[in-house]
Amino acid sequence: MESRYTYAVAAALTLLGLCAGMVWGGIYPFGDFSIARYDAIFQYTGFIGWFSEVLRGGGDVAYSFAKSLGGGTISLYGFILSSPFNLLAVFFAPSDIPKFLSLLYCLKLTAASLTCLIFIRARFGYTKIWGAMLAAGYALAMTNFTAGSNIMWLDAVYMLPVVCLGLHRLIAEGRVSLLFFSVALSILFNWYSAYMVCLYTIAFFVVDSWLCNRISLRPFIKSGLLYALIMVFALLASMVLFFPVIKYMLTSSAVEQSSTDSISLSLSASPSTFLGYFFFSDNVWPPMGNLPVSGVILLLSTLTLFIGSFRTKIALLASWFFFYLSSCWPPLSLVWTGFMRADSFMPRFGFIIIFTLVYFAADALVRLDSIPERSRRIRALTCSVVSVFAVFILLVFEGTVPLSRPLLFQLAAILVYCIFLIVLPMDKARGLPLLIVSCCAVGLLFVVEQGYEIKKITYTINNDYSMSVHEYETYIDDLSSIVSDLEDGDFFRIESVGFSSVADRAISLPSGEYLAVGMRGLSHYSSATQQPVNDLLGNLGYCLTPGKRAITYYNSPILATDSILGARYLLAQDIEPAGMELMGDARIGSVPDVSLYANPAALAVGFEVPDDMQSIQWGEDVFSNQEAWISSLLGKEVSLYRYSEIATGNDVSPTAEELARAQDDSRVYNPDIEQGTGWEVIAQADGPLYCSILNSGFSGVFVNGQFLQTVGDWEFDTNLMYLGSFNKGDRVTVSLIPSAGVDNSRVTMNAASLDMEAFSTCLDELGSSQLAITSFSDGQLDGEINLTDDSALLLTIPFEEGWQATVNGEEVSIQERDGLMYIPLEAGNSVIRLQYTVPGQLIGSIVSVVGIAGFAVLLIWKKRKGRNQDVYAGSGDAVDEG
């Protein structure tokens, strides 16, 4: 095939393979399924929706009050949204982002196939259709869909070949510009995945230098120093964004948690198990990422073992062993994730493994073309096919890979690819008609093979989480309309309980929808939340695992703290919250039975507190924590909760009716009535009754026979639960029904009633002097407060370094109290102005200028000294002949 057409072929194969999978799976635009899965559903759909609003002037990229209680968003932007492709979100409303994601996949994966083909052509000089198929196979590898649910990582997939080409040019020719710009842009597009790319360049530098015959000591050291210098300059050049992001992330919950306390030194999988990861299967969520690749990549990379040079064979085997250890040995795996805990999408560098296979497959293609005897080509390809099938038979008999229809299809494709490589011509010399037929036939096989595997992305664990494009659109539009109608120029917070945009049921997992619609609440789920406010909300009962990750989910209304934190409105499904007034029904997509409630007792975003207020020491009892915190706000001891009498025994064990409901409710998987636990709670005051259940595995909680929520589902539902509003002396049955196999022998339960009279008294005192908001927007707030005595203002906005405050025009310092902002004030009227700026922005910009200047000086120095020539004597061959 004419070499100028191979780029079009690579793009076409990628798009056709992707579209085939979309058609097969009913994925938008060929169906109603969104291509998003897992974290793309939970987080990124909403975050990109927020970014689309920012691009259209509807928010601030640096800060959002809809991020939990409020928070800086530069780290969110740098980690998730800084891809240049995301700028196209300006043409999509927040409710249309699931449609945009289909476009993003098409654009990013097509870019990946094109950059990979550019690398193959420039590095190996191979221009035939098989190179285009390798490039498309790299783009459509299943790891790009499993880990690709973190769609921002796909920027590294298309940048990796460019970075490696830049490094190859440095090795072979001493040219440095492509490496510098590609590394700097990779970091700017997504610093997390760029870290893995930069880490890989160390191994690539050694391997490519060796295969290019550039391994003699002195020249190798020279080029190594040049490589290191360029990498440093590129890192410095990216600091305009990277430095503020890292500065913010260093105080986030993702960094607070240590990942080195309990590292296992044992291998998590055998070599044969690791080999099995590359084969197709029925498993849509493999134990280690999702590494299946096109049979053409497996066939040609294996071919290297039979026709490659000694060095190439050693490099391939060494690379495989290195990636095996990187994937299956925890200490080395931790290096790839930046020494931070990674609980899913493993290995996260799967795209790098596939690229390495493509590297050796391209080398095999070049060598295969150079073999003049057809008999030798046949023998080599036959040996490759036999080896792949031998591994398959071994894995099936060992039980590592189950025999399945996708696996048999992949093996059949490998056999057909082999026949095409032997029998059919792929050059114009053998006749144009036959060439066209050959290319179309092998291309069709590739498209069907890839589409057959890609269609599985519509299925997830237990089919729990999926996204309907149409339902999400109506859901977000309705929710946005409700929030907009409530806006009155004042600052307030609104929460929802019992439902979300994720699937068609209530689950204990926050989504990014709050940011998408500008909904100022408490919930947030990302790796970019400040740890002090996460601890505050956790210790107050919204999530009883403070210090663990950046997750706060509003599972249940808590009247006392909701009121103090300014939660004025609540959208509730199947819950009648205490102390709130019903405003009416709320229509939100297809979610049934949603009502809107108003909390007349909700405080303003700022109110007077004592000038000697101090942060408190949190304990394990959430009721005591709330009383201690409210006591510190008032400057005196208060008692708000009346602990309940709790009885246990067979007479309060879960009933058969409760088991039946648990079995019918998709929120409790495989319930086990024999392991159920029950308590009888006696209310000690008129008003809302709450309980906390600790040390539970995944279980369903039932109150008087009705399902309330799950507990023990990782970190998302360990919260204080509102059981309902009861009178003093009422007896309430609480049942805990676990999933089969769950051990609840250590479970504990505590319950208490809120004393409404004591609570009202406390709230009246706290609300005596509140901040009157005159104007606000994301990252800016103006207001006034009048104080009779010297005291302080507490703002229920998280304390962050970027905030600056003025009181009556004079700059004042902001202090922290339990993760919130605290400003000492004098008696009288105070005009408050708060402004947020990105911490580290100026320093990052200066460092970037230094990095770019340093690189410019290096280029000038190289030109004057004649160092723009190859750092080695002689140019050498691009492909090792040894």
N, C-alpha and C positions, 0 to 999 in steps of 0.2 A: 504493500500500500504506500502511496505517496506520503512522505514524512510530514508534509504540511497539513495533512488531514488528521493526523493522529490526535492532535489536541481536541478537535471536534469529536472524534471517536471516544476519547476518554470522558469528555463531558456528557456525551449522549449515553454512553453505557452507565454512567453514574446516575443520571436523571431517570433513564428507563428502568434501571434496577430498583431505584427508590420508588418510582411511580408504580412499578409492578407490585411491590410490597404494600403500597398504600391501597391500591385497588383490591388486592387480595384480602387485606385486613380491614377494609372499609374506613380508611383513614382520610381525613379531610385533605384535599377537596373532593375525594371520591367516596366520601361517607361522612358520618357525623362524629366518628372517633377523633379525638385530638391526638396528635403524634406525641404529646407530652406524656411522661410517665414519672412516677415517684416524685423526686424533689422538684422537677419541672412543674408538676401539678401543685405541690404543696407551697412552693416558694416562688419560683422564677416567673410563672405566668403573671402573678400579681406584681412582682417587682418590675418586670418589663412594662406592664400596664402603667405603673407609676412613672417610669422613665418616659413613656410616650407623653404623659401629661406634662412632665418637666420640659420636654423638647418643645411643647406648644405653649410654654409660659405658665403652666398651671402648678408649678412647684419649684423647689430649690434643690439642685443636685447635691448640695452640701448638708442639708438638714431637713428632717420631716417630723412634725408632731404626731404623725400617724404611725411612727415606728415605736411601738409600745407606748410608754409615757412621753416619748419624744427622744430623738437621738440623731447624732451625726450619721450621714449616709455616704460619706466619701469612700469608706471601706466597702460598703455595699456596691457602690458604683465600680470601684477598682477591682472587686472580686467577681462581679456578675455582669455588669452592664457596659464595660468600656470597649467592647468589640465595635469596630467601625460599622459592622452590619446592623448593629442595634439602632443606628441613626435612622434606619428605615422605619422604625416604630413610629416616627412622627406622622406617618400616613395611616396609622391604625389607632382606633379608640381602645381604651383599656379592655372593653368587653370583647374586642376582636383579636386579642393577643393569641388565643389558640390557633387562629388562622395564620397569624404572622409566624408562629413557630414552624408550621409546615414550610413556609417560604424560607425561613432561616436554615432549616435542615438542607433544603435544596441548594441554597447559595453556599453554605459553608462546606458541604460535602463535595460539591462540584469544584469549589476552589481547592479543596484538598487533593482531588484527583489531578487537577491541572498542575499544581505545584509539585506533586509527586512525579508526574510525567516530565516536567521540566528538569527535575533532578536526575531521572533515569537517562534522559537524552544527553544532558550536560556531563554527567559523571561517567556513563558507560558508552555514549555514542550510539545507543540503540534507538531506532526510529520506527519499528514495525508495530503492527497492531497488538502484539503480545505485550509490548510495553504499556500501551494504553489500558489493556486489561489488568495488568498488575497495578497500575495507578488507580483504576476504578475499584479494584478489589481492596486496596488499602483504604479508600474513602468509605466503602460500604461494609467494612469489617464490623461484626456485631458489637465489638467493644465501643464503637462510636455511637451506638444506640443505647446500650446499657449505661455506661458511664456518660453517654451523651444525653441522658436525662438531666445531667448537669451541662446544659447546652453551651455554657460559656467555655467549657474545656475544649470544644471543637475548634476554637481559634488556634490552639496549639497543634491540632491535627493538620491544618493547612500551612502553619508556619514552620513546623518541624522540617519538611524537605528543603525549605528555603534556607533555614539556619545551617543544615548539614551541607547544602551546596556551597554556602558561603565559607564554611570551614574547609571543604574540599579545595576550594579555590585558594585559600590561604596555604594549604598543604602543598598543592601542586604548582601554584604560580606566585605565591606571595601576595595575592590581592586580598585586601582586608575590608573594603567598603561594604560588600554584601553581608558579611558576617556582622559587622557593627550595626548596620541599620536593621537587619532582621532580628537580632537579639533584642535591641532596644524596643522595637515595635512589638515583639512577642510579650515583653514584660508589660508594656502599656495596654495591650489588648486583654491579657489575663495573666496576672503575675503568678498565680498559683500553678497553673499548668506550664507556664514558662519556666518555673523553677525546675520542673522535671525535664524539660527540653534542655536547659542549661546543664543540668547534671549529666544528661546523656551525652552531651558533646565531649565530655572527658573520655568516655569509652570510645566514641566515634573517632575522636582525634587519634587515639592509639591504633585502632583497627585500620582506619583508612590510610594512615601514614605507613603502616606495615604493608598493606596490600598495594600501595603505590610505590613501594621500594624506597621509602623515605625514612628509614628507621636507623640509619647510622647516627652515632651518638651526638656529635657536635651539631649537625644540621637539625637533628630532632629537638635538641634543647633550644636552639635558636627559634625554630618555629613554635615550639611550646611556649616560650616566653612571649612571643608576639601574640599568640592565641590568648594567653592569659591577660595580656595588656588590653587587647581589644574587648574581651569580655568585661573587664573592669570599666573601661570607658563606656561601653553600652549600658552597663548597670547604672553608672552615674548619670548618663543621659536620660534614663527613664525616671529619675528621682522626682521630676516635677509632679508626677502622680504617685509613684511608688512610695516615696518617703512619707507623705501624709497618710497613705493607706496603712503602712506598717506602723507608724506612730500610733494610729488609732487602734489597730488590731492588737498591739502589745498590751492594751488595757482591757481587751475583750475577754469574754468567757471562754472563747475557743483557745486562747493562749494560757489562761489561768490554770487550766487543768493539766496536770503532769501526765505525760504519756510514757514515762520511763519507770514507773513504780513497779510494774508487774510484767515485765517483758519476758516472754517465754523464749528459751533457747532451742526449743524443739522445732523440727520441720513440721509445717502444717499439712503437707501433702507429699506423697512419694513422687519420684520422677515420672512413673507411668501415669499417675493421676494428672500431673501437669501436662503431659502429652495429650491426654484426653480432652483438655480444655479447648483444643483447636478443632475438634470435630463437631459437626452438627448434632443436635439432640432435641428431644421434646422439652427439655428443661428450659423454661423461659427465665429462670433466675438461678444460674449456676452458682456453685459455692464460691467460686473465685472469678468475679467479673464475667465476661462473656467474650471469649477469644476466638470462636469459630471464624474461619476465613474461607474465601473462595478456594475451591480445589486447585485452581491454576497456581495459586501462591504456594500451597502445600506441595504440589507436584514439582514445581521449578526450584523451590528452595531445597527440597530433598535431592534434586538432580545435582546440586552443587557437590554432594558427597561422592559423586561418581565421575564428574568431568572437571571439577574445580582443581585449582592448583593445591599443592600441599598447604600453603599459607591460608588459602581461602577455606579449605576444609577445617583447619585448626581454628580459624577465626569463627566459623559457623558453630562448631561444637562448643567453643569457649563462650560464645554469646548465649547459646542456649542454656548452658550451665549457669552463667551469670544471671540470666533472667529467671531461671528456676529458683535460685537462691533469693533473688530480689522479691519474688512473689511469695515464697513459701517459708522463708526464714525471717521471723519477726524483727530482729535487730536491723537487718538490711532493708526490710520493707519500710521500717520507720524512717529510714534516711530519705526514701522517695517521697514521703508525705511531710517532709520538713520537721520530723521528730514530733509530730502531732498525732493524736489519736484519730484513726480512720475506721469507721464502723461499717462502711458499705462501699460498693463500687470498687471492689478490689480485683486485680491490681489496677490502680488508677493510671498507671503508665502503660496500659494495654496497647494503646496506639503506637507506642515506641517499639514494643515487641513486634507488632505487625510490620512496621516500617523496616525493621531490621531484617525480617524474612523477605520483604520485597527487595531490599538491597542485595541479598545473596541470590534471589531469584533472577534479578536483572543481570547479575554477573553470569549466571548459568545460561541465560539466553544468548549473551554475547559469545560464550564459549561453544554453545550448541551450533550457532551459525558458522563458527570457524571450523567445525569438523567436516571435512570433505566427504568422507565415506558414509554412505547412507546406513550401512550395516552397523557402524559404530554408534550412530545416532539412535538407531533402533535399540541396540543393546543398552545404551545409557538410559533411555527413557523407560525401557522395560524394567530395568533394575530399580529405577525411581518408583514406578508404579507398584512393583512387587514389595518394595520396602514400606510404602504407605499402607498397603493392604496387610502386610505382616504385622505392622504396629496395630492396625485396626483389629485384627484377629486376636492378638495378644490382649488388647484392652477389653474386648468383649468377653473373652474367656476369663479374664481376671475379674470382671464385673465392674471395671472402672468406667466403661462407657456402655450404656444399655443399647441394645439393638433397637433401632427406631427407623421410621420412614425417612425423616430428614437425613439421618446418617447414611442410609443406603442411597439416597438421592445424591448426596455429596460424593460418595465413592463412585457412583456411576458417572458423575460429571468428570471426575478425575480421569477415569478410563477414556472417556470421549475426548477430553483435552489432549491426552497422550496420542490418540489416533490422529487428531487434527495436526499435531506437531510433526507426526511421521509422514502422513499420507498427503495432506493438502498443502498446496503452495501458499506462501504468504508474500510473494513478491511478484511484480508486474511481468517479469520475464517469462513466467509460465502461462501467461494469458490473462487478459483483463476480466473476461466473463467469469472464469473459474476463480479468480482472485476475489471478485465481488461476492460470488456465492459462498466461498470459504469464509470470508469475513462476516457476512450476514449470519451464517450458520453458527459459527463459534460465538458471535456476539449474542445471538438469541439464546444459546445455551447459558451464557454468563448471566443474562438478564433474568431468566427463569430461575436459575440457581440462587441468585441473590434475593430476588423477590420472594422466593419460597421461604427463606430464612427471616427476611425483614418483617414479614407479615406477623411474626410472633410478638412484635413489640406492643401489640394491642392487648396482650394478656399479661397480668401481673400476679403476684402472690395471692392465691385464693380469689383472684379477680376482684380484689377489694377496691382498688383505686383506679378509676378511669375518668375521663373527662369528655362530656358531650359538648361539642362546639356550640350547638344551638342553646342548650340549657345554660352553659356558662355565660353566653351573651345576654340572655334575658335576666339571669341572676344578677350579674354585675350592673346592668342598666337599672334594674329595679332598686338594688341596694344603693347605688349612687344617687338615684332620685330621692330616696328617703333621707339620706344624709344631707343632700342639698336643701331639701325642704325645711330641715331643722335648723339650718344655719341662720343665725340672727345677729351676727356681728360680735357675739360674745364667745369666749373660749369655753368649750365644754368637751366632755368625753362621752363616747357611746360604745356600748359593748353588745355582743350577741352571744347567746347560749343555746345549745341544743341542735345547732345546724351549722353548716359551712358550705362553701362551694365545692368541697372535695366529695365526690361521689354523691349518693342519694341518701345518706344517713349521717347522723351525728357521730363524729369520731373525735378522739382526744388528740387532735393535732391542729395547730394553728396554720393558716395559709397566708399567702401574701396579699389577700384581697383587701385588707385594711389600707395598705399603701395605695392600691390601685384606685380606690374610691375616696381617699382622703379621710378615712374613718379613724378618728383619734380615740384609741382605746388603750387596753393594757397588753393585749396579746402581741407576740412577735416570735418568729422562728427564723433565725439565720445565725451565721457565725460572727456577726458584727454587732453584738449588743454589749454594752458596758457591764462588767461584772457586778459592781455595787448595786445597781438598780435591779439586776437579776436576783441578787441575794435578798434585797428588800422585799420584792414581790413573792419570792419563794418562802421567806420566813413569815410573811403575813398570811400565807395559806393558799396562794394562787398556784404554787408549784412547790411541793415540799422537798425538792432536791436542790436547794441553793448551792451554787458553786459548780453545777454540772451543766456545761454547754450554755447555749443562749436561747433557752426555750421558756416562754411563759404562755400558757394557754388558759383562757378564761372558761373553765369547765362549769363554774357554778357561781351564782351571785353571792356576795358576802357584804351585807348591808353596811356594816360599820366602816370597813376600809374602802368600799366602793364610794361611799359618801365623802369621805375625807379626800380621796384621790380625784374627786370631781366627776365621777361617772353619772351623768345627768339622765341618760337614756339607756334603755335596755331592750333589745330585740330578743324575745324569748319564745321558744317552742315547747309546749307542754309543761311549762313552769309558771307558777304564779308567785313572783318574788314578793317577799315581805317588805313593807314600808314604801312601796311604789304605787303609782297611780296608773291605771290602764288608760291609754290614749286612743286605742283602737286596733283593728287588725292591720297587718302589714303584708303586702303582697311582694314576695321575693322569689322570682322564678317559679319553679315547680315545688318549692318547699311548702308543705301544708302547715296550717295552724300556727302561724307566727303572729305574735302580738307585740305592740310597741308600748313600753311603760316609761313613765317619767319619775325621777327621784327628786322630789321637792327639797330634800335635805342636802343635796349635793353641794359641796363647797366650791368656791372659786379656785382657780389654779394657784392662787397665793393667799396666805392668811397669816395673821399675827401669831407668833410663838415667843416663848421666853428668850431673853438675850443671853441666858446661860444654858440654853439647850445643848445637850451632848448626844453623840451617837450612843446607841445602846448595845449591850451584849445579847445576841440572840440565843435562845434556848431551843429545846426540841419540841416543846409544847406550843403549838401554834396559837392557842387561846391566850396563853401567857405572853407570847410575843406581841399579839395585838394590844393587849392591855399595857404592856411595857412601852410600846411605841406611842400609844395615845397619851399615856402618862407623861412621856417626855415632851409631847407637843403642848400639853397643858401646864407642865411644871408642877404637877402634883399627882399623887397616886390615885388611880381609879380602878374600879372593879366593874367589868361589864358583863362577864359571862358567869352563868350559874351551871356548874357541872352536873351532868345527869347521872342518875342511878342506872347501872347497866347490869342486866341479868343474862346468864347463858344457860344452856341445857338443851336436852332433847325437845322440850316443848316449844323452843323457838328456833329449831333447825329449819332449813329451807323446806317448803312444802312441795308436793307433787305438782301443784298448779304453777308454782314459781319455776320449777324445772321445765315444765312444758313451755312457759313463756321464754325461758332462756334458750330452749332448743329451737324455738321459732324465730328468735331474734338473732340476726346475723352479726350482732356486736359481740356475742359470746360464742366462741368457737368450741364445739364439742364439749358442752358443759358436763360436769361430773357431779351428780347429786350426792354421791357417797362421801365426797370430800367437802361438802358444803358446811358453812358455819353460820350461826345465827345469834343475834343479840336482841334483847328487849330493852329499849331505852325509855326512861321515864322523864318527861320534860319537867324542868324545875322552875320555869317561868313562862308567862304568856309571851309569845312572839316566835321569831325564827329559831329553828333548831338545826345545829350543825354537827357533823362528825368527821373525824379523820381516821383513815384505815392505813396502817403502816405495815411494812414487811410482807406485803401480799404479792403473789404472782398474778399472772393475768386472770382476772375474774370479773364477774358481773355483780353489781350492787343492786339489790332490790329493797324498796321501802314499802312496807305494807303490801307486798306482793307485786308492786309495780317497778319495772326497770328504771333505774336512775342513771347510772353511767358505769363505765369500766374503771378498774383500778389495776395497777401493776403492769400497764402497757408501756414498758420502758420508762421514759421520763415525762410523758405527756399528760398523765392523769393522776399524779400523786398530789391531789389538792384537797382542801377543806370542802366538804360537800354540804350543800343546803338540802336538808331533808324535807322542809316544808314549815309552815307556820302552825304552831300547836298551842294549846292551853296548858297551864301548869297542871301536872298530874296525868296528862295524856300518855298512853303507852304506845310506843312506836316500834314495830319489828323491822330490824335491818338484817338482811340475809346476804351472804357472800357465796356465790357459786363459781368455783374455778373451772378453767378448762382442764381437760383430762391431762394427768401427769404433773399438774402444778402442786407444789408442796406449800401449804399455807399453815404449817405447824407453828410458825413464829409470828403469825399475824396478831396485831393489837388494834384495839379500837377505842377511841375517846370521843365523847359527845358533850355538848353544852348548849344551853339556850342563851340568846342575847337578851339582857335585861333592857327592854325598850325605854323605860323611864330613865335609867342611868345613862343610856346612850344618847337620848334626846338632850339631857342636861349637858353632856360633854360637847355635843355638836353645837349647841347654842353658844357655849363659851368660845369654841374655836371659830365660829362664824361671826363673832362680834365685830371684828375688823378684818375685812377681806379686800383683796386687790381688785379694783374696778378696772377692767380692761378697756382701753381706749382704741387700740388697734393691735392687730397681730397678723403675722404671716409666718411661713416656715422659716425658722432661724431668726425671727425678730418678734419682740413683744413690748408693748407700751401700756402702762397703767398707772393708777394712783391709789395710795392707801393713806388713811389718816389714823394716827396713833396718839393715844392720850399720854403714854409714857414711853421712855426709851425701851425698846424691845427689839424684835427681829422679824423679818419676813421669811417664811418658808414657802418655796415654790415647789409644787409637785411635778417638777420637771427634772430629769436626771442631771446631776452635776457632770459637766464635761469641760475639758481644758479650753475649748474654743469659745466659751461664753464670756462676754464682757458686759459689765453693768455700769450704769450711771444713775445717781440719785440726785435729783434737782440739778442736773447738768454736770455734776462732778463724778469722776470715775471712782468706783469703790471695788473692793475685792469681794469675790464670791467664795463662800466656804461650803464645805460638804457636811451634810448630816444624813447618815444612813442612805447615801447614794443620791440625795436630793440637794437642790440649791438653797442656800441659807445666807441671808444678807442682814447684818446688824443695821438698825435704823434708829434715828433719834425721834423724839416726840414731835408731833405736828404732821403736816401734810407732806408726803413724799411722792415726787413724780419719778417713776421707775422706767428705765429704758434698758432692754436686754438685746444684745446683738451677737450673733454667732458667726465666727469665721473659722475656716479650716485650719487646724493647728498644723504647723510645719510646712505650709504652702510656700512661704517665702524662702525658707531654707532649701526646700526641694527644688525650687526654680533655680536658685543660685548653683546648687550642686549639678543640676542638669547642664547649665551653661558651662561649668567647669569640665564636665565630661565631654561635651561637644567640642569645646576649645582644645582639650587634650587630644582628641582624635584628629582634629584639624592640624595641630602641630605635628602629630605623628605622620600624617600624609605629606606635609611639607618636608619634613625631615627625610622621609623615604625618597621623595622625588629628588631632593638635592643630593642625597648620598647614593642615588641609583638603586635604592632598596625596593623599588617597585617591581624589580625582577624577582624571579623565584629565589627563595631563601636557600635552595639547594643548588648545587652545581649540576646543570643539565636539567632538562624538563621531565624526562622519564615518561613512562607509559601510564595511562589512566587505569589500566587493569593489569594487575600482577600477572606475569607470565610464568612465574616460578612454580 
